[in-house]
Every structure is written in C-alpha cells, then in structure tokens.
Amino acid sequence: MMKKIEIAENSGFCFGVKEAIKKTEEEIGKVKTGNLYTLGSLIHNSTVTDGLKAKGVNILKDLAELKKEDTVVIRSHGEAEKVYVKLREIGCTVVDATCPFVSKIHDLVRSAMEDGYHVVIVGDRNHPEVVGTNGWCNDSAIIVNSKEEAESVEEDNLYIVCQTTIIKKLLDDILSVFERKGKKFVVKNTICNATTVRQSSCENLAKKCDMMVIIGGSDSSNTKKLYDIAKKWCNNTFFVEKSEDFLLQASTKCSTIGVAAGASTPDVLIKEVIAKMSEKNVMSMEELLAEQGYDLDKAMKLPRLGEIVNGTVHQVTEKQVVVDMGCKKDGVIPKEEVTLEGEQKLTDLFKAGDEIQAKVIKIDDGDGVLTLSRKKLEINAHWDEIKKALENNEVLNVKVVRSVNGGVIGSYKDSVQGFIPLSQLSEKFVDNPEEYIGKDLDVRVIRIDDRKMRVTFSHKVIAAEEKQARIAEVWDKIDIGDIVEGKVMRFTDYGAFIDLGGLDGLLHISEISWGKLKHPKEVLQVGDVVRVKILSKNDENHKISLGLKQTTPEPWAVINEKYAVGQEVCGKVVQIKDYGAFVELEPGLDGLVHISEVAHKRVDNISDELKVGQEVTAKILEIDEEKKRISLSIKATLPVPEAAEEPAKEAVEE
C-alpha cells in the first residue's frame, strides 16, 4: 500500500539562518590573513557546522583567542552589547549576522530600561538569544519560562518581550498570571511570525497524521518545541537529527506521515529523510513533490533579469520583504525598491502570506538571493496614467525633487520624473526654484515624448484655474455693505491690498482710520487679519474697494458716550501751532490745548513745553458738537506752584 507523506509549511531554514549562512560563506573567500570564526555555533545543526568547519570556519568559544587580523561572524541569535564593545577593542573584522527581528528586540529592551521599566524576557534563560537580549539592558532582565516563575515576580511596571521561538501559549499563560496579580505591564509579542506559522502548521499536520517526524538539531530550541507540539497531538512522533536516525520499520506501519523541520534544518537533510522513507514503499521524492503541487523544474530554474515574477511574502522587516517564488532562491525587495508614502513602513503594506508581484532587477549567481523591485513594476503603469492624463486633460500630483537648469523636476508616484519649466511653476515670476523642492504640486501634462519617455508638466495652468475659481466664488458671495474678514498682503503709499480668500480688495489709506495717516504701516502690518466693509464692486474688472474705519463708529457720532466736560483724558500731541497744540484723543478726534492752558506760568513759545508725539494728560474744558471742537487744558491737571499762590493771598488782605 502506498504511503502518503506531507511536509509542514515553513519547514527548514528561516530567513535569519539563511542570511547567517550566506554571510559566513561569503567571508570564506575574503579572509586572506588570520582565522575565520563564528562566535558560538552558527546554527543548531551539526551537519551545517561540520560542513563549515571543513571549509575553514571554526567555532570561537572565548573572545580571548581572537586577534586583530581575525574575522568573527555574530550568529543570528545575536550577542550582548558588551560583546560588541570587546570586539571593537580587539579591532578584528566583525560580520554581524544577527537576525533583524532579534536586533529589533535589542532596541526595545534598551529603550525600555532607559524609560524606567523592569524588562521581562519570556524564554529559556540559557538560550543564546535570551542571553544576548539580556545584555542590551545591562543583564537586568527578569527571565520567565513558566507560569510558576511568573508567580514569583514581585516587580511592577513591566516591559515584556519574548524569545522569538517560544510557543504563543507560554506567553499567554504568563500574561494571565500578571493580569491576575494586577501588574502594570507593556507587552511586545516578539515571537517571529515564521515561528508562529511553523508551529501552527506542525500542530495542524500532527492532528491528522498517523506518524510525525520532526527533523532538526538536538540542541535547537525551536525544533524541540515542534516536537512537543507534535507529540501532544500525535503520540507516534519521532525526533530525527540525521537521516540515519530515521526508523524505517516504524514508518512502514503508517499510512500518513507528517514531516516538520526546525529553522536550523537544511533542505538536504529533509530530502534525505524523505528519501529513506521512499525505500520502504512510501511515495517517491518525485511523487511527493508532485502531490504537494511542487514544480521541480520551476524550483531549479531562476527567473531572468527584468522578468516579472509572482510569489508569496515570507517575512517582512523594516528594511526588506522576503518573497518565496517557488524556486531555489528567495527574492528580496529592499525598502528602497518600494514606494512608501509619508511615515509608511514596509510592515504597513505587506504581511506574511500576501501574494505579491515584482520585477527582477538583480540576479545573484552565488548562494544569495534575487533582488526584486516594486517600483520598477509600477513605472509602466504610471506612464500609462500620464498619457491618459494628457488625453483627458486630467490633473496629476507630483513632488518636486530637485532643481535643474531652467526649472525643476517633478516626480509622479516616485517612479516617473517630468520637467516643470520655471515659466510653468507659477503665475508670478519665480526667482528661486529651490523653494519648491519637497513640495507637492497639482499639474497638468502639457507635452509627452513617448519615444524618450519624457514628460513636461505645468503647475501654472492649475494655479490660474484655481485663482479664477476662487475669484468667482468670493465675488458671488459678497455684496456692497457686507463686512468681511481678510488678510493684509502688501502695501503701497496709497493703501493696502487685502486678500478676501482668493480675491484682493484695495483698502485706500483714507479709508483705514478716522484719523490722518501718512502710510498704512502706521496702523497695519502684513499678515494682520482685519474686518473690512465692501464699499464698491466693479463687475467688469473685478475690483473691490474696502473700508476699515467704517467698521467702527465715527468718533463725533458717539462723542457724548465717551467724553464729558471736566473729564481727564490722555492723548498724543499731533500738531503744534503758535496759538496752541492739537492732541489726538483717538483716531479722528483731536482737541486743542490753547497756549494759555499749557502751564501755570506764562508760555511764549509752546514748542519749549510740548513736542509732537508726546503723551499728555489734559482736562476737557468744552465740547462743541456743532463745530466739532474740543477745548483742553493741561495746566488744569497740574498742581498750582506755591510761588503762584502767595500774590493771590496778599491781594485779598489789601
């Protein structure tokens, strides 16, 4: 009877392990002097480490053995901060192959410690990843690997991270303990997504198989967890470290066999174990692959440069997207080859399991990866959009990226760049095109060279259209007599221009204040928001006359509401005559201080006592509403000098 073999998803090397092996093998040919080491076992698989040792890669167990001329690879598990410090002191060449997901955890715990949290790491305290992570918070982390250990945690204000390979249930159990104990905590689920998928697929497979085979190193934490998961659902579960460890006899008694492998398990070992099964009337390797929908020819064939490929997102980091394309190499889309808007990150756009399409822009003939681009894929589609915009007179949005001779370059969707001449940047003269760099502009396409893929944009036509639309909208909304709000934009000697929301109106200097002005700047500043009255509208040329003083009462109209005979007032000397001085009480309202009312002494020259611009206090002697005159006295507010009082007394006695 034919047996069926099913392989769990995500079996074999994870991305971090692949990258670590790739970087190590790249160094083999580079090292000319000194030794090449990995700091500890590169991965938990003796087959791989033995193979590297045969190529001259040794395992370093003590930093004291290192010399300046040596090269050391930091494995994907990462190391403590103090290790990096020591390596810098030694001066040797360092190749950092730390998994990007682990590096992110290092940053999290360091920041948490600096913010005053008690860091908690959920995981095995002896696992190298946990040891390394603890080293980024001064080895102060509380390490918890069970509900019982969580019960003994006395600290509060916790910041929780996880070993990337733990089972999600362990994290949930520990969090439930902290919640019950009323702990305050922040949790970051740093379990690697590939680990979660690997464990989930192993569990689902174990539930339906007669036998489970877990392949991997005996000291691999994630492989042991796969074994524990499989054993829970399938009692007939075996751990295989090498192909010769597989129990052929046991497999012949099962109709359905599931295979799962840890992140440190090479593909060749998985294939060897399956081949062993084939010796005992189990599906052949070719039959197995066909059953799984696996195209062997496609797997061995690499796509061509410039080819558009389809794949499935395997992992997403802050710097790249790893894509499984069903061939012998993974594809990697660097962050620079994806169009991101604003503060967007790759993790905002992609997640594991997404179907994706990209263009091959670089082929690695070694054991590396294929470099893919989403931007290059978008260019053709975006060029079609530009041609359509020209045909339909549509508006596009571009970002100005740099200035060139005679204009600037606008980028459409970060893929197609076009020229905007200086004459097409604005309705006004553009003296400095640099001020447009970084700005988003609405444009129309005015010219296309399809053969050379060149395009010319115009922002000026959009600005003109928008201005006319604003003018028409504002014009229809306002009527003579309306009081509206506007902003002071610029001055002339004869007035100020006020922006009413797209339409400028003239505020003549005579209409600014009830008083006399030499220049509008005496009252207004550019940028001031003012309320003005519509005095007139000219429908033919769209000119508007405005008044500011009309928004407040004319001073003489309300004179009795604010002033009375005998009242002391403050004002500013605005004019001096031989017979007296004029004092402005408020714009449009002056009073006369006769020369005889300036001081208690005799004043022959009023300029000796008062200056234009001087602030004075005076008493109102008379208000003549009919002639619009106010008589003031400064001396009435001043104390009478003693010398002036004595003669008056003598006169009484006589």
Secondary structure as GFF3:
##gff-version 3
##sequence-region A 1 654
A	DSSP	beta_strand	4	7	.	.	.	ID=ss1
A	DSSP	alpha_helix	15	28	.	.	.	ID=ss2
A	DSSP	beta_strand	36	39	.	.	.	ID=ss3
A	DSSP	alpha_helix	46	54	.	.	.	ID=ss4
A	DSSP	beta_strand	57	60	.	.	.	ID=ss5
A	DSSP	three_ten_helix	63	65	.	.	.	ID=ss6
A	DSSP	beta_strand	71	74	.	.	.	ID=ss7
A	DSSP	alpha_helix	81	90	.	.	.	ID=ss8
A	DSSP	beta_strand	93	96	.	.	.	ID=ss9
A	DSSP	alpha_helix	100	114	.	.	.	ID=ss10
A	DSSP	beta_strand	118	122	.	.	.	ID=ss11
A	DSSP	alpha_helix	128	134	.	.	.	ID=ss12
A	DSSP	beta_strand	142	144	.	.	.	ID=ss13
A	DSSP	alpha_helix	147	151	.	.	.	ID=ss14
A	DSSP	beta_strand	158	162	.	.	.	ID=ss15
A	DSSP	alpha_helix	168	180	.	.	.	ID=ss16
A	DSSP	beta_strand	185	187	.	.	.	ID=ss17
A	DSSP	alpha_helix	193	206	.	.	.	ID=ss18
A	DSSP	beta_strand	211	215	.	.	.	ID=ss19
A	DSSP	alpha_helix	221	233	.	.	.	ID=ss20
A	DSSP	beta_strand	237	240	.	.	.	ID=ss21
A	DSSP	three_ten_helix	243	245	.	.	.	ID=ss22
A	DSSP	alpha_helix	248	251	.	.	.	ID=ss23
A	DSSP	beta_strand	256	261	.	.	.	ID=ss24
A	DSSP	alpha_helix	267	278	.	.	.	ID=ss25
A	DSSP	alpha_helix	285	291	.	.	.	ID=ss26
A	DSSP	alpha_helix	296	300	.	.	.	ID=ss27
A	DSSP	beta_strand	308	316	.	.	.	ID=ss28
A	DSSP	beta_strand	320	324	.	.	.	ID=ss29
A	DSSP	beta_strand	331	334	.	.	.	ID=ss30
A	DSSP	three_ten_helix	335	337	.	.	.	ID=ss31
A	DSSP	alpha_helix	346	349	.	.	.	ID=ss32
A	DSSP	beta_strand	355	362	.	.	.	ID=ss33
A	DSSP	beta_strand	370	373	.	.	.	ID=ss34
A	DSSP	alpha_helix	375	392	.	.	.	ID=ss35
A	DSSP	beta_strand	395	404	.	.	.	ID=ss36
A	DSSP	beta_strand	407	412	.	.	.	ID=ss37
A	DSSP	beta_strand	416	421	.	.	.	ID=ss38
A	DSSP	three_ten_helix	422	424	.	.	.	ID=ss39
A	DSSP	three_ten_helix	433	436	.	.	.	ID=ss40
A	DSSP	beta_strand	440	449	.	.	.	ID=ss41
A	DSSP	beta_strand	454	458	.	.	.	ID=ss42
A	DSSP	alpha_helix	460	477	.	.	.	ID=ss43
A	DSSP	beta_strand	483	492	.	.	.	ID=ss44
A	DSSP	beta_strand	495	499	.	.	.	ID=ss45
A	DSSP	beta_strand	504	508	.	.	.	ID=ss46
A	DSSP	three_ten_helix	509	511	.	.	.	ID=ss47
A	DSSP	three_ten_helix	520	522	.	.	.	ID=ss48
A	DSSP	beta_strand	529	538	.	.	.	ID=ss49
A	DSSP	beta_strand	543	547	.	.	.	ID=ss50
A	DSSP	three_ten_helix	549	551	.	.	.	ID=ss51
A	DSSP	three_ten_helix	555	558	.	.	.	ID=ss52
A	DSSP	alpha_helix	559	562	.	.	.	ID=ss53
A	DSSP	beta_strand	568	577	.	.	.	ID=ss54
A	DSSP	beta_strand	580	586	.	.	.	ID=ss55
A	DSSP	beta_strand	589	594	.	.	.	ID=ss56
A	DSSP	three_ten_helix	595	597	.	.	.	ID=ss57
A	DSSP	three_ten_helix	606	608	.	.	.	ID=ss58
A	DSSP	beta_strand	615	624	.	.	.	ID=ss59
A	DSSP	beta_strand	629	633	.	.	.	ID=ss60
A	DSSP	three_ten_helix	635	637	.	.	.	ID=ss61
A	DSSP	alpha_helix	642	653	.	.	.	ID=ss62
###
